[in-house]
Structure formats: C-alpha cells, structure tokens
Amino acid sequence: MLKNSALIIVDVQNGFTPGGNLAVAHADQIIPQINQLAEVFENIVLTQDWHPENHVSFVENHVGYRPFETIQLAYGPQVLWPAHCIQGTQDAEFHPNLKASKAQLIIRKGFHTNIDSYSAFIEADHQTSTGLAGYLKERGINRVFIVGIATDFCVAWTAMDACKLGFETYVVADASQGIDLQGSLQQAWQEIQAHGVKRIYVKDIVKVSETV
C-alpha cells in the first residue's frame, strides 16, 4: 500500500491549533498520530496557509460583515474568515510539535490576494493549479493519504481534487480534525466518499507498513 504513495499533511499550523487566530478545537491532539504516520512514509508533502494581509477571505477587509458570513465572488461563494496565517507571522508557522522535517515539498496556498485556496491541488476558483499533481505524477506517485486540518474544509477539498486528478485517495480519519460548522463534518465525509475517497485509520496504515 505504501509503494508509490505520499502522505499529504494539510495546514498543521499555529493558526489552526488552540491559541491560533482560526483555531480548530482539539486540533493539536492529532499531531502525535500524524508524526507516527510521517515515520512510515518516504514521500511527504506539507501544505501551509500563507495569506497576505489584504486577502479577500478576511472579514476584516469587508466593511459591514461578520466572521463566517458568506459573500459572492467571481468564482462563487466565499466564507469570510477572521484574519489568519498571515505571511511571515508566528500564526502561519507549522505547529512546533509537528515532526515532519523529512518532507520534500511545502505547498503554500492562499497567497493570491483575490483567490482563496483550500485544496492542495487547485485554488478556490477551480482553475489555478498549485502544481502538486504534476510533482507527484513526475515522481511516480499514484496514491495519496491525506491528514490534517480541517477535515471538512482543506482536507476534504484536497481529497476530492486528488480523486478528480486520478490519484487513489485516502483520508486518515483519526489523523484529521474537523471544524464541524452546523453538521459540516458529516456532510464532508458523505461528499468525499461519493467522490471515491476512502476512509482509513492510522493503525491500518502502520500495520501494512510493517509488512512491506
């Protein structure tokens, strides 16, 4: 299972963990599981939210709106988030407990001022590629395991795009943490599995790794 495979670690940053500007409750508790997986993968990719201060998704840049309200942009609906993971700030740094120093690639996303970016593969306009698919395919990788924050947003979008791009795709349930806004977590699982994404657990991957 691990041959021709990559572990994609999504947005395990200070900004999305307790104490961060857009903290997901208990998100720091999945880091030991992610570190355990990082030990058994040869190919690891990190994603890093990396916004300019004037980013279109920040509620602070829209007069008269409140956090988590939705506006319409040229590419469709956009949730307005509190400012987070601003380029070069501590909020944007990887969580200090994450042990993934052998990762070969960091995909920074959300750095285009007028486009948000949840997926590691394609930005929210559904047109702008990050180049990750080409990188993986050039290295002969056809299977991806996705972990991180948040299950119902960046992890889910990454997983669905990976499937669309032809990768055999797994989301590791116990190495991902959801926000769960009004049932969004269950809805995300239903949607990604409808796309062909498979649900898996850390113990299953570790068990297979011990046999190869």
Beta strands, then each sheet from edge to edge (+ up, - down):
strand 1: 5-10
strand 2: 44-49
strand 3: 70-73
strand 4: 76-79
strand 5: 105-109
strand 6: 143-149
strand 7: 168-177
strand 8: 198-200
sheet 1: 5+ 2+ 1+ 6+ 7+ 8+
sheet 2: 3+ 4-
end
